[in-house]
């Protein structure tokens, strides 16, 4: 085989995630979205002294068929706060959009832009904003809406003439977002070594126990470890043989 053929056969390598930042804001639709997507990376970042805050568009109140939304919302909020604490995140905020029917648009962009102005991150994290998870695995409208709005709001937050009412509320423009990193993407560009944070990622996902017990008949810990380990190991050939948490990084 020629060098050219060897090069064509080798998987494209993922670049290491940028490290020259101090504050990140992770924006997703539901409790557990980050735990399925990138909690292992977040654990590694908080270990290094970086600050990460979570912003959830909903409380996931429509996510458990056997529990009414009025009861599920507070329950899932408690589980999300406990889950965040496992990976070193103390700040968890909720926007209270309705689970399952989040609408992409100006109102959602404004809410996220306000959070970006408030937290002033250099890195913004969100979840897959595309129609599918690859092939015919259809994504949910909530993920698509929040992911797209987050990509837009990272720019909106720096323009004083977009949402001027935020300035009137004391939220000065923030044009310091340097990257938006999308987890759960089928087109990753960058990655973080999953190994240091893997055990805490498993424990973090396990905090969503009520949801997991409805989702699967498998032992919850076995399910979480198998899912997260399997996903990380799939990416190893593209990250120097190391299990990885991958992101599609949009620079600004």
VEXVO-122878 format. One record per residue (C-alpha): residue number from 1; residue in three letters; x, y, z. Coordinates in Angstrom, 2 decimals, always signed. Layout:
// VEXVO-122878
@i:NUM, aa:Ala, east:X, north:Y, up:Z
...
// end
This chain:
// VEXVO-122878
@i:1, aa:Unk, east:+0.00, north:+0.00, up:+0.00
@i:2, aa:Unk, east:+1.35, north:+3.45, up:-0.90
@i:3, aa:Unk, east:+1.77, north:+6.29, up:+1.59
@i:4, aa:Unk, east:-1.11, north:+8.04, up:-0.13
@i:5, aa:Unk, east:-3.36, north:+4.99, up:+0.35
@i:6, aa:Unk, east:-2.30, north:+4.70, up:+4.00
@i:7, aa:Unk, east:-3.18, north:+8.35, up:+4.52
@i:8, aa:Unk, east:-6.58, north:+7.86, up:+2.88
@i:9, aa:Unk, east:-7.32, north:+4.86, up:+5.10
@i:10, aa:Unk, east:-6.38, north:+6.59, up:+8.37
@i:11, aa:Unk, east:-9.24, north:+8.35, up:+10.16
@i:12, aa:Unk, east:-9.00, north:+12.12, up:+10.34
@i:13, aa:Unk, east:-7.47, north:+13.08, up:+13.68
@i:14, aa:Unk, east:-9.28, north:+15.31, up:+16.15
@i:15, aa:Unk, east:-7.42, north:+18.35, up:+17.47
@i:16, aa:Unk, east:-7.15, north:+18.90, up:+21.24
@i:17, aa:Unk, east:-9.72, north:+21.33, up:+22.58
@i:18, aa:Unk, east:-8.48, north:+24.89, up:+23.17
@i:19, aa:Unk, east:-7.20, north:+25.38, up:+26.70
@i:20, aa:Unk, east:-6.60, north:+29.14, up:+26.89
@i:21, aa:Unk, east:-9.88, north:+30.03, up:+28.56
@i:22, aa:Unk, east:-11.22, north:+30.37, up:+32.11
@i:23, aa:Unk, east:-15.06, north:+30.49, up:+31.92
@i:24, aa:Unk, east:-17.52, north:+28.31, up:+30.03
@i:25, aa:Unk, east:-21.31, north:+28.29, up:+29.75
@i:26, aa:Unk, east:-23.04, north:+25.04, up:+28.75
@i:27, aa:Unk, east:-26.50, north:+25.54, up:+27.21
@i:28, aa:Unk, east:-28.83, north:+22.60, up:+26.55
@i:29, aa:Unk, east:-32.52, north:+21.78, up:+26.43
@i:30, aa:Unk, east:-33.01, north:+19.19, up:+29.18
@i:31, aa:Unk, east:-31.64, north:+17.63, up:+32.34
@i:32, aa:Unk, east:-29.25, north:+14.78, up:+31.34
@i:33, aa:Unk, east:-28.33, north:+16.30, up:+27.94
@i:34, aa:Unk, east:-24.86, north:+17.25, up:+29.18
@i:35, aa:Unk, east:-24.39, north:+13.97, up:+31.03
@i:36, aa:Unk, east:-24.97, north:+12.00, up:+27.84
@i:37, aa:Unk, east:-22.83, north:+14.45, up:+25.89
@i:38, aa:Unk, east:-19.79, north:+15.81, up:+27.66
@i:39, aa:Unk, east:-19.73, north:+15.64, up:+31.49
@i:40, aa:Unk, east:-16.39, north:+13.82, up:+31.41
@i:41, aa:Unk, east:-14.76, north:+16.78, up:+29.69
@i:42, aa:Unk, east:-16.39, north:+19.20, up:+32.11
@i:43, aa:Unk, east:-14.97, north:+17.25, up:+35.06
@i:44, aa:Unk, east:-11.49, north:+17.57, up:+33.57
@i:45, aa:Unk, east:-11.93, north:+21.32, up:+33.06
@i:46, aa:Unk, east:-13.18, north:+22.03, up:+36.57
@i:47, aa:Unk, east:-10.29, north:+19.95, up:+37.96
@i:48, aa:Unk, east:-7.98, north:+22.40, up:+36.21
@i:49, aa:Unk, east:-9.63, north:+25.32, up:+37.98
@i:50, aa:Unk, east:-11.86, north:+26.49, up:+35.15
@i:51, aa:Unk, east:-15.39, north:+27.75, up:+35.83
@i:52, aa:Unk, east:-18.35, north:+26.06, up:+34.11
@i:53, aa:Unk, east:-21.99, north:+27.06, up:+34.50
@i:54, aa:Unk, east:-25.05, north:+25.22, up:+33.19
@i:55, aa:Unk, east:-28.10, north:+26.81, up:+31.53
@i:56, aa:Unk, east:-31.06, north:+24.54, up:+30.76
@i:57, aa:Unk, east:-33.96, north:+25.72, up:+28.63
@i:58, aa:Unk, east:-36.44, north:+23.41, up:+30.41
@i:59, aa:Unk, east:-36.71, north:+21.34, up:+33.57
@i:60, aa:Unk, east:-37.39, north:+18.18, up:+31.54
@i:61, aa:Unk, east:-40.90, north:+17.96, up:+32.91
@i:62, aa:Unk, east:-42.29, north:+16.08, up:+29.91
@i:63, aa:Unk, east:-39.56, north:+13.46, up:+29.88
@i:64, aa:Unk, east:-41.06, north:+10.71, up:+32.09
@i:65, aa:Unk, east:-44.31, north:+9.18, up:+30.91
@i:66, aa:Unk, east:-45.26, north:+7.81, up:+34.33
@i:67, aa:Unk, east:-44.75, north:+11.08, up:+36.25
@i:68, aa:Unk, east:-46.90, north:+14.17, up:+35.68
@i:69, aa:Unk, east:-45.00, north:+17.29, up:+34.59
@i:70, aa:Unk, east:-45.82, north:+19.16, up:+37.80
@i:71, aa:Unk, east:-43.99, north:+16.47, up:+39.76
@i:72, aa:Unk, east:-41.35, north:+15.57, up:+37.19
@i:73, aa:Unk, east:-40.01, north:+19.12, up:+36.76
@i:74, aa:Unk, east:-38.87, north:+19.65, up:+40.38
@i:75, aa:Unk, east:-37.59, north:+16.07, up:+40.57
@i:76, aa:Unk, east:-35.49, north:+16.41, up:+37.45
@i:77, aa:Unk, east:-34.19, north:+19.78, up:+38.60
@i:78, aa:Unk, east:-32.93, north:+18.21, up:+41.83
@i:79, aa:Unk, east:-31.30, north:+15.37, up:+39.91
@i:80, aa:Unk, east:-29.65, north:+17.84, up:+37.52
@i:81, aa:Unk, east:-28.18, north:+19.92, up:+40.35
@i:82, aa:Unk, east:-26.80, north:+16.78, up:+41.99
@i:83, aa:Unk, east:-25.44, north:+15.60, up:+38.66
@i:84, aa:Unk, east:-23.68, north:+18.91, up:+38.02
@i:85, aa:Unk, east:-22.10, north:+18.87, up:+41.47
@i:86, aa:Unk, east:-20.42, north:+15.53, up:+40.72
@i:87, aa:Unk, east:-18.34, north:+17.18, up:+37.97
@i:88, aa:Unk, east:-17.61, north:+20.37, up:+39.89
@i:89, aa:Unk, east:-20.39, north:+22.63, up:+38.60
@i:90, aa:Unk, east:-22.16, north:+24.76, up:+41.20
@i:91, aa:Unk, east:-24.21, north:+27.09, up:+39.00
@i:92, aa:Unk, east:-27.26, north:+25.53, up:+37.31
@i:93, aa:Unk, east:-29.93, north:+27.84, up:+35.88
@i:94, aa:Unk, east:-33.25, north:+27.10, up:+34.19
@i:95, aa:Unk, east:-35.09, north:+29.24, up:+31.63
@i:96, aa:Unk, east:-38.48, north:+27.52, up:+32.08
@i:97, aa:Unk, east:-39.34, north:+27.10, up:+28.42
@i:98, aa:Unk, east:-41.83, north:+24.23, up:+27.99
@i:99, aa:Unk, east:-40.28, north:+20.82, up:+27.58
@i:100, aa:Unk, east:-40.98, north:+19.25, up:+24.20
@i:101, aa:Unk, east:-42.19, north:+22.42, up:+22.50
@i:102, aa:Unk, east:-39.23, north:+24.80, up:+22.70
@i:103, aa:Unk, east:-39.48, north:+27.28, up:+19.86
@i:104, aa:Unk, east:-36.42, north:+28.51, up:+18.01
@i:105, aa:Unk, east:-36.69, north:+32.26, up:+17.64
@i:106, aa:Unk, east:-36.03, north:+35.68, up:+19.06
@i:107, aa:Unk, east:-37.29, north:+34.93, up:+22.58
@i:108, aa:Unk, east:-34.99, north:+31.94, up:+22.99
@i:109, aa:Unk, east:-32.02, north:+33.79, up:+21.50
@i:110, aa:Unk, east:-32.65, north:+36.68, up:+23.90
@i:111, aa:Unk, east:-32.77, north:+34.40, up:+26.94
@i:112, aa:Unk, east:-29.50, north:+32.71, up:+26.00
@i:113, aa:Unk, east:-27.81, north:+35.98, up:+25.04
@i:114, aa:Unk, east:-28.75, north:+37.36, up:+28.46
@i:115, aa:Unk, east:-27.04, north:+34.40, up:+30.12
@i:116, aa:Unk, east:-23.95, north:+34.85, up:+27.96
@i:117, aa:Unk, east:-23.78, north:+38.52, up:+28.97
@i:118, aa:Unk, east:-24.27, north:+37.58, up:+32.62
@i:119, aa:Unk, east:-21.65, north:+34.79, up:+32.75
@i:120, aa:Unk, east:-19.21, north:+36.28, up:+30.20
@i:121, aa:Unk, east:-17.70, north:+32.98, up:+28.99
@i:122, aa:Unk, east:-14.92, north:+32.50, up:+26.48
@i:123, aa:Unk, east:-16.26, north:+29.02, up:+25.63
@i:124, aa:Unk, east:-19.92, north:+28.16, up:+25.04
@i:125, aa:Unk, east:-20.99, north:+24.51, up:+24.89
@i:126, aa:Unk, east:-24.21, north:+23.13, up:+23.44
@i:127, aa:Unk, east:-25.65, north:+19.93, up:+21.96
@i:128, aa:Unk, east:-26.19, north:+18.73, up:+18.40
@i:129, aa:Unk, east:-28.24, north:+21.32, up:+16.49
@i:130, aa:Unk, east:-28.71, north:+19.26, up:+13.34
@i:131, aa:Unk, east:-31.78, north:+17.31, up:+12.24
@i:132, aa:Unk, east:-30.25, north:+13.88, up:+12.89
@i:133, aa:Unk, east:-27.64, north:+12.14, up:+15.04
@i:134, aa:Unk, east:-26.31, north:+10.78, up:+11.75
@i:135, aa:Unk, east:-28.13, north:+8.76, up:+9.10
@i:136, aa:Unk, east:-31.78, north:+8.30, up:+10.00
@i:137, aa:Unk, east:-31.49, north:+8.75, up:+13.79
@i:138, aa:Unk, east:-33.79, north:+11.77, up:+14.10
@i:139, aa:Unk, east:-32.91, north:+14.48, up:+16.61
@i:140, aa:Unk, east:-35.53, north:+16.13, up:+18.83
@i:141, aa:Unk, east:-36.93, north:+19.59, up:+18.01
@i:142, aa:Unk, east:-35.83, north:+20.85, up:+21.44
@i:143, aa:Unk, east:-32.18, north:+19.95, up:+20.83
@i:144, aa:Unk, east:-32.24, north:+21.52, up:+17.38
@i:145, aa:Unk, east:-33.87, north:+24.72, up:+18.62
@i:146, aa:Unk, east:-31.56, north:+25.21, up:+21.60
@i:147, aa:Unk, east:-28.41, north:+24.29, up:+19.69
@i:148, aa:Unk, east:-29.16, north:+26.71, up:+16.86
@i:149, aa:Unk, east:-30.23, north:+29.49, up:+19.21
@i:150, aa:Unk, east:-27.04, north:+29.05, up:+21.24
@i:151, aa:Unk, east:-24.86, north:+29.39, up:+18.15
@i:152, aa:Unk, east:-26.74, north:+32.58, up:+17.28
@i:153, aa:Unk, east:-26.83, north:+33.97, up:+20.83
@i:154, aa:Unk, east:-23.05, north:+33.73, up:+21.19
@i:155, aa:Unk, east:-22.91, north:+36.46, up:+18.55
@i:156, aa:Unk, east:-26.06, north:+38.30, up:+19.67
@i:157, aa:Unk, east:-24.57, north:+38.81, up:+23.13
@i:158, aa:Unk, east:-21.80, north:+41.03, up:+21.76
@i:159, aa:Unk, east:-23.99, north:+43.38, up:+19.73
@i:160, aa:Unk, east:-25.43, north:+46.21, up:+21.78
@i:161, aa:Unk, east:-28.09, north:+46.92, up:+19.15
@i:162, aa:Unk, east:-29.51, north:+43.39, up:+19.30
@i:163, aa:Unk, east:-31.69, north:+43.09, up:+22.42
@i:164, aa:Unk, east:-30.91, north:+46.63, up:+23.72
@i:165, aa:Unk, east:-33.32, north:+45.92, up:+26.55
@i:166, aa:Unk, east:-30.66, north:+43.68, up:+28.07
@i:167, aa:Unk, east:-28.33, north:+46.66, up:+28.38
@i:168, aa:Unk, east:-31.15, north:+48.58, up:+30.07
@i:169, aa:Unk, east:-31.34, north:+45.68, up:+32.56
@i:170, aa:Unk, east:-27.65, north:+46.10, up:+33.37
@i:171, aa:Unk, east:-26.34, north:+43.31, up:+31.13
@i:172, aa:Unk, east:-23.56, north:+44.90, up:+29.13
@i:173, aa:Unk, east:-22.61, north:+43.37, up:+25.76
@i:174, aa:Unk, east:-20.09, north:+40.51, up:+25.86
@i:175, aa:Unk, east:-18.13, north:+39.87, up:+22.69
@i:176, aa:Unk, east:-15.66, north:+37.57, up:+24.41
@i:177, aa:Unk, east:-17.02, north:+34.21, up:+23.24
@i:178, aa:Unk, east:-14.18, north:+32.70, up:+21.24
@i:179, aa:Unk, east:-15.62, north:+29.27, up:+20.53
@i:180, aa:Unk, east:-18.94, north:+27.42, up:+20.51
@i:181, aa:Unk, east:-18.35, north:+23.70, up:+21.03
@i:182, aa:Unk, east:-21.12, north:+21.33, up:+19.95
@i:183, aa:Unk, east:-21.29, north:+17.95, up:+21.70
@i:184, aa:Unk, east:-23.06, north:+14.90, up:+20.25
@i:185, aa:Unk, east:-22.15, north:+15.93, up:+16.73
@i:186, aa:Unk, east:-21.52, north:+13.62, up:+13.80
@i:187, aa:Unk, east:-18.87, north:+16.07, up:+12.50
@i:188, aa:Unk, east:-16.41, north:+16.48, up:+15.40
@i:189, aa:Unk, east:-13.27, north:+18.55, up:+14.98
@i:190, aa:Unk, east:-11.79, north:+18.55, up:+18.50
@i:191, aa:Unk, east:-11.67, north:+16.29, up:+21.56
@i:192, aa:Unk, east:-10.73, north:+15.94, up:+25.22
@i:193, aa:Unk, east:-9.18, north:+12.82, up:+26.76
@i:194, aa:Unk, east:-12.14, north:+11.05, up:+28.40
@i:195, aa:Unk, east:-10.10, north:+8.94, up:+30.82
@i:196, aa:Unk, east:-9.54, north:+11.39, up:+33.73
@i:197, aa:Unk, east:-13.23, north:+12.31, up:+33.97
@i:198, aa:Unk, east:-14.87, north:+9.03, up:+32.98
@i:199, aa:Unk, east:-15.74, north:+7.70, up:+36.45
@i:200, aa:Unk, east:-17.29, north:+11.02, up:+37.42
@i:201, aa:Unk, east:-19.14, north:+11.17, up:+34.11
@i:202, aa:Unk, east:-20.72, north:+7.82, up:+34.98
@i:203, aa:Unk, east:-21.63, north:+9.01, up:+38.48
@i:204, aa:Unk, east:-22.99, north:+12.25, up:+37.05
@i:205, aa:Unk, east:-25.30, north:+10.42, up:+34.63
@i:206, aa:Unk, east:-26.33, north:+8.07, up:+37.43
@i:207, aa:Unk, east:-27.78, north:+11.02, up:+39.36
@i:208, aa:Unk, east:-30.62, north:+11.01, up:+36.82
@i:209, aa:Unk, east:-31.76, north:+7.75, up:+38.38
@i:210, aa:Unk, east:-35.52, north:+8.32, up:+38.08
@i:211, aa:Unk, east:-35.22, north:+8.93, up:+34.37
@i:212, aa:Unk, east:-32.83, north:+6.01, up:+33.87
@i:213, aa:Unk, east:-35.09, north:+3.55, up:+35.69
@i:214, aa:Unk, east:-37.86, north:+4.36, up:+33.22
@i:215, aa:Unk, east:-35.53, north:+4.36, up:+30.22
@i:216, aa:Unk, east:-33.92, north:+0.94, up:+30.69
@i:217, aa:Unk, east:-34.38, north:-2.37, up:+32.51
@i:218, aa:Unk, east:-30.60, north:-2.73, up:+32.72
@i:219, aa:Unk, east:-28.76, north:-2.03, up:+35.96
@i:220, aa:Unk, east:-28.36, north:+1.78, up:+35.89
@i:221, aa:Unk, east:-24.64, north:+1.82, up:+36.65
@i:222, aa:Unk, east:-23.93, north:-0.86, up:+34.05
@i:223, aa:Unk, east:-26.00, north:+1.05, up:+31.50
@i:224, aa:Unk, east:-24.22, north:+4.36, up:+32.17
@i:225, aa:Unk, east:-20.72, north:+2.91, up:+32.13
@i:226, aa:Unk, east:-21.35, north:+0.85, up:+29.00
@i:227, aa:Unk, east:-22.87, north:+3.79, up:+27.12
@i:228, aa:Unk, east:-20.23, north:+6.38, up:+28.04
@i:229, aa:Unk, east:-17.25, north:+4.04, up:+27.73
@i:230, aa:Unk, east:-18.42, north:+2.72, up:+24.38
@i:231, aa:Unk, east:-18.91, north:+6.18, up:+22.94
@i:232, aa:Unk, east:-15.51, north:+7.38, up:+24.17
@i:233, aa:Unk, east:-13.69, north:+4.31, up:+22.85
@i:234, aa:Unk, east:-15.26, north:+4.70, up:+19.41
@i:235, aa:Unk, east:-13.38, north:+7.98, up:+19.10
@i:236, aa:Unk, east:-9.99, north:+6.63, up:+20.23
@i:237, aa:Unk, east:-8.69, north:+5.94, up:+16.69
@i:238, aa:Unk, east:-9.20, north:+9.63, up:+15.92
@i:239, aa:Unk, east:-7.48, north:+10.92, up:+19.08
@i:240, aa:Unk, east:-4.15, north:+9.18, up:+19.29
@i:241, aa:Unk, east:-5.64, north:+5.96, up:+20.67
@i:242, aa:Unk, east:-7.15, north:+7.70, up:+23.72
@i:243, aa:Unk, east:-10.87, north:+7.45, up:+24.58
@i:244, aa:Unk, east:-12.33, north:+10.87, up:+23.91
@i:245, aa:Unk, east:-15.17, north:+13.31, up:+24.37
@i:246, aa:Unk, east:-15.63, north:+15.01, up:+21.01
@i:247, aa:Unk, east:-16.90, north:+18.42, up:+19.96
@i:248, aa:Unk, east:-17.49, north:+20.30, up:+16.74
@i:249, aa:Unk, east:-15.86, north:+23.65, up:+17.43
@i:250, aa:Unk, east:-17.05, north:+26.86, up:+15.77
@i:251, aa:Unk, east:-14.49, north:+29.62, up:+16.22
@i:252, aa:Unk, east:-15.57, north:+33.23, up:+16.47
// end
